[in-house]
Amino acid sequence: MYVNNIMGQIQPIEEIANIVKNYPRAHFHVDAVQALGKVPMQINHVDSLSLSGHKFNGLKGQGLLLLKNIQNIEPIV
């Protein structure tokens, strides 16, 4: 979670990404729903990022998943 919706903490995404890159099989996903439009986002180092449409004048229930490399995603079901 990039920004906590209750307390407002902003997580150090770049620092976390530097740790995660030491684990090549790890997939770094960031929930950035609360961060969009409120804090400058650095998303260069994440593998995937999720947003919610209603936070930027979209419809309720819409979502957005940004993937750096779709080949790294395997279906669970």
C-alpha positions as CSV (number, residue, x, y, z in Angstrom):
1,M,0.0,0.0,0.0
2,Y,1.7,3.2,-1.2
3,V,-0.4,5.5,1.1
4,N,-2.4,4.3,4.1
5,N,-6.0,5.4,3.9
6,I,-6.5,5.6,7.7
7,M,-3.3,7.1,9.1
8,G,-1.8,8.6,5.9
9,Q,1.6,7.0,6.1
10,I,3.5,7.1,2.8
11,Q,5.6,4.0,2.2
12,P,9.2,4.3,0.8
13,I,8.5,2.4,-2.4
14,E,11.9,3.0,-3.9
15,E,13.7,1.7,-0.8
16,I,11.4,-1.4,-0.8
17,A,12.0,-1.9,-4.5
18,N,15.8,-1.9,-3.9
19,I,15.4,-4.7,-1.3
20,V,13.0,-6.7,-3.5
21,K,15.4,-6.6,-6.5
22,N,17.7,-8.9,-4.5
23,Y,15.0,-11.6,-4.9
24,P,14.7,-12.2,-8.7
25,R,11.6,-14.4,-8.3
26,A,9.7,-11.8,-6.2
27,H,6.9,-9.8,-7.8
28,F,6.6,-6.3,-6.4
29,H,3.0,-5.1,-6.4
30,V,1.9,-1.7,-5.1
31,D,-1.7,-0.7,-4.2
32,A,-1.6,3.0,-5.1
33,V,-5.3,3.7,-4.9
34,Q,-4.9,6.4,-2.2
35,A,-1.7,7.8,-3.6
36,L,-3.0,8.9,-7.0
37,G,-3.2,12.6,-7.3
38,K,-2.1,13.2,-3.7
39,V,1.6,12.4,-3.7
40,P,4.2,12.3,-6.5
41,M,4.4,8.6,-7.5
42,Q,7.6,6.9,-8.5
43,I,6.5,3.7,-10.2
44,N,9.6,2.8,-12.3
45,H,10.7,0.1,-9.9
46,V,7.4,-1.8,-9.4
47,D,6.3,-4.9,-11.3
48,S,2.6,-4.1,-11.0
49,L,0.4,-1.3,-9.6
50,S,-3.3,-1.1,-9.0
51,L,-5.6,1.9,-9.0
52,S,-9.3,2.4,-8.5
53,G,-11.4,4.4,-11.0
54,H,-13.6,6.2,-8.6
55,K,-10.5,8.0,-7.2
56,F,-10.0,9.9,-10.5
57,N,-13.6,10.5,-11.7
58,G,-14.2,7.0,-13.0
59,L,-17.1,4.7,-12.2
60,K,-17.3,2.8,-8.9
61,G,-16.1,-0.7,-9.4
62,Q,-13.6,0.1,-12.1
63,G,-10.0,-0.8,-11.5
64,L,-6.7,-0.5,-13.3
65,L,-3.8,-2.9,-13.2
66,L,-0.5,-1.6,-14.6
67,L,2.0,-4.4,-15.4
68,K,5.6,-3.9,-16.3
69,N,5.8,-7.3,-18.0
70,I,2.7,-9.4,-18.6
71,Q,4.7,-12.5,-19.3
72,N,5.6,-12.7,-15.6
73,I,1.9,-13.1,-14.6
74,E,0.4,-16.6,-14.3
75,P,-3.3,-17.2,-13.6
76,I,-4.0,-18.7,-10.2
77,V,-7.4,-20.2,-11.1
